[in-house]
Structures are given as C-alpha cells and as structure tokens.
Amino acid sequence: MGTTKVLVVEDEQVINQAVADRLVAEGFDVRQAYDGTTGVAEAASWSPDLVVLDVMLPGLDGHEVCRRVQAERPVPVIMLTARDDETDVLVGLGVGADDYLTKPFSMRELVARVRVLLRRVERAAELARGDHGDGHLTVGDLVVDRSGRRVRVGADDVHLTPTEFDLLTCLAVQPGTVLSREELLRDVWGWADPAAARGGTRTVDSHVRSLRAKIGADRVRTVHGVGYALEGAHDGGTPR
C-alpha cells in the first residue's frame, strides 16, 4: 500500500502550509488547495484518502466543496471551523463531514484526529472483508451492505459519510440494544478513553442527528442519559 494521501483545502496560506508541513513530517503525501473550486478538482483527479477542509473558502465554501467531493465517492473529511457553533457543525455533518476542529487548534490534535479517522475507516473495511455471512444487516426495511458500504431504506439508496455508515453499522449489529455514548465513541470513533474525551458526547449527538435526517428520525431511539438504539421503523426486523 502506498503513502496515505491527504488533501488540505484552506485559503489562509499560513495555516495551510503549517498543516501541510506537519502532515508531511508525519509521513503523509499531501497536496494543497487554496480555494473551493481547486479543492474539488484536486479531490476528483487525485483521489485522496482524507480531506482537511476549511469552511470559509473563496468561490465555493467548504460545505459545498464537501457536498461535491462526497457525491463523487465517500472520503473521510475533517472540517476546520472558525466558530464552535452547533449549527455550523450540523451543517458540516449534513453535507458529509466526519469530524471537525475549531480554530485555533493544535497540530498535535489535528494529526491525532487524522490518524483515528483513517484507522477507523481501515478497521471497518477489514471487518467487512472478514464477514463470513452475506455482509448484510437488515433492520426492518433498512439494509446495510457492510462489504459494499451501501445503505438502502426500502427501495431507496441512502448516501452516508464514512462515519455515519460506521455508526449505523454499530447500531445495526445489535438492533434494539441501547449503546451508550461511551461505547459508541470507543467502537465507532476508536477513542481509547471516551469518558475523558472533550466534546465526545456532542460528537455522537451531532452525528446521530445527521444520521436521522437521512434514514428517518424514528429509526434511532434516544434513551435519555444513556445512549441510542436502532429500531425497525416498520417490522422491527433483526440482522441476518
């Protein structure tokens, strides 16, 4: 396997260069873009393994860039936001971002988030390859194809980000079972100490909101103070 490719899309040259330099020092193959249009073009031609994407960009903003990149193929995206505003975060998650960092951020934290996200995507792929069944989980009329990383609700295909797919899969393996936020942070995000992770609860809640918007709000049940469970919206089916 070749060097992991990371595309950095950030219009502030100092930040862009600092991020690129640190990622190169960590062993990543990095390309840089300074506006939204170039970012979309680089993502299409280079097929990066992960994108670090600023929200505020000239031309196409980060949300539109993320939407267009994800329309081509699912790719992990970490968005850089100037404000720690829940609305901004939810919009980013809704168009396909997997994680977010609020400026100013430390390069150490950025690298850690990049590595965790890449490990999680690879782990999910390994699990799918090692699946001895048909690779499908069925809960009601919702079908998760783990090998193909596709989701269908009824007759409709649903486009999920890598994180949303992994979250749904984790819930679909045990339909009806309530999984705590800490369990989800450990199993989906790969956080070794989720109870101590800053912003962990908000990360889970934000992704659940985004997932509900795509598969139907009634499919993910909230148990207040505990966590979430996936329910069959129609017949309460079980995985096969």
N, C-alpha and C positions, 0 to 999 in steps of 0.2 A: 504494500500500500504506500502511495506517495505521501508527501508532506501535506498536512491539513491546510486547506485554503480558506483564508478569511478576507472578506471584503469590508473595508472601512469606508463608510459614506458619512462625511462630516464636513461642513463648509468652513468651520473655523480651522485655519491651517495649523495653528499651534497644537490644538487638541488632536487633530487628525494625525499629524506627524508623531506626536507623543504616543498615541495609541498604536500606530503602525510600528514605531521603533520598539516598543515594549513587546508586541506580539512577535515580531521578527526575532528578538532576543530570546523569546520563549520557544523558538523553533517552528513557528508558523510561516507559511507562504502568504504574503499579504499584498493586496492591491488596494489602491486608494482612489476615491472619487470625492469631488467637492460640491456636487450638485445632484439633484434628484434624477435628472434625465440621464446623466452619465452613470449614475449608480444602477439604474435599471438596465442600461446597455451592458455594463460590465457583468452584472449578475447573469444576464442571458448568454453572453459569449464565453464567460469563464467558468460558470457553474461552481460557485464557492460552496464550501461545506458549512459556512456560517457567515452571517452578515451582522456587523456592528453598525447601527443606523441611527443618525440624529433625527429628531422630529422636525426641527426647524431648518429647512433647506431652501435655497433659491430654486425657482422653477417648480418642480414637483415637490411637495412636502413629504416628510418621512412616512406619513400614513399612506399616501398614495403610492409611494415607492414600495412600501411593504405589500400593499394590495397587489400591485402588478408583479412583483417578484414571486409572491406565493401563488399567483394564478398560473405561473409557468411550471413550478414544481415546489413541493414542500421543502423548505430550508429553514433551519433554526435562525431566528432573528433576535438580537438584543438591541432594544431601543434606548437611546440616550435622551432623557427629558430634562428640560430646564426647570420644570416645576414638579414638585411631588404632589400632583393633583390627581385625585381618583378618576375624574372624568377623562383626563388625558391618558391615564393608564388603561382605562377600559376601552377607549377608542383604539389605542395601540394593540391591545389584545384582540379586539374585534376584527382588525384587519390582518392579523396573522403573526403578531409578535409573540415570542415565547417568554421573554424576560425583559426587565427594564432596569436602568440605573439612572439615578437623579444626579445631575451636576451640582456641585463638583463631586467627583468620585475618585477613589484611589486606583492606580493602575493594578495594584495587587488584587483588589476586589474584582476589577474587570476580568483579569486573567482567570481568577477563580471561577467566576460565572461562566466564562467561555469553556473552560475545561469540564465543569459539571454538566453543562448543556450538551457538549459533544459526547461525553461518556454516557449520558442517559440515552441519547439517540442511538449510539452504538449498542448499548445493552439491550434496548428494545429490539433492534434488528437481530441480535444474536438469539434472543428468546423466540422471535418469530421463526428464524431458521431452524431452531431446535424443537419446534412444536411438532409432536407426534400425531396430533389429530389432523383435522382438515384446516386448522388455522383460523376457524371462525368462532366467534362468540355471538350468541343470539339472545336478546332480552326483549321479549315482546316482538314488535316489528322492527326493532333496531338490530342491525347485523354489523359486527366488527370483524373485518378481514385482517387478522394480525400479520399474515405473510405479505399481503399486498398493501398494508397500511391504508385501507379504504374503509369508509363507513357508509352504510345505507340505512335510511329510515323509510320504511315502506318501499316504494318504487324509486325514491329519490336518493341520489348520491349527495353526501354532505362533505364539504371540504373543511378539514380541520388542520390546525397547525400541528407540528410535531408534539408540542407539549399537551395540547388539547387531546390529541389521539392517545398519548400515553396515560393521561388522566382518565379518559373514558375506559381504556382497556383495564386499568387497575380496578375501577369500579365494576366493570362488566364481568370480571373473573369471579366476583362474589356478589351477584345481584341480591339486593335486599339487605345486605350486610352493611352496617354503618361503619365507615372507616373514619378515624379521627384525622384532624388536620395534620397532626404529627406523623401519623402513619403515611399519609399521602405525601408529605414533604420528604419523608425517608424513601418511599418506594418509587415516587414519580420524579422528584427533583434530585434525589440522591444526596440529601443533606444528612451528614453524619450525626449532627446534634440539632435536630429541627426545633426542639423546645427552646433552645437558646438563640435561634436564628432571628435576627432583626427583620421585621416585616414579613415573616413567614406566613402568618395567618392571613394577612392581606393578600399575599401572592396566591394562596389557594382560593380564597373567596373570589378574587378577581377572575381567575381562570374558570371557576365554576360558573360565574355569571355569563362569561363569554360562551362557554360550552352549552349552557341552557338556551342561549339565543339561537344556537344552530340546530340543536336536536330536539328542543321543546322543553319548556320550563318544568313541566310536570314529571319529567323523567328522572330528575335528580332531586331527591328528598333531603331537606335540611333537618338535622336533629340539633336543635339549638344547644350550644355549649359543648357539643361533641364533634360532629362532622357531617358527612354526607353518605347517601346510599343511592344506588341506581335502581330504579323501579321500572317494570314493564308498563308502558303507558296504556297498553291495550289488554294483553292477555297475561302479563306477568311471567313471561317465558323464562326459561333457565338456559345457561350456557350449554353449548354442545361442542 
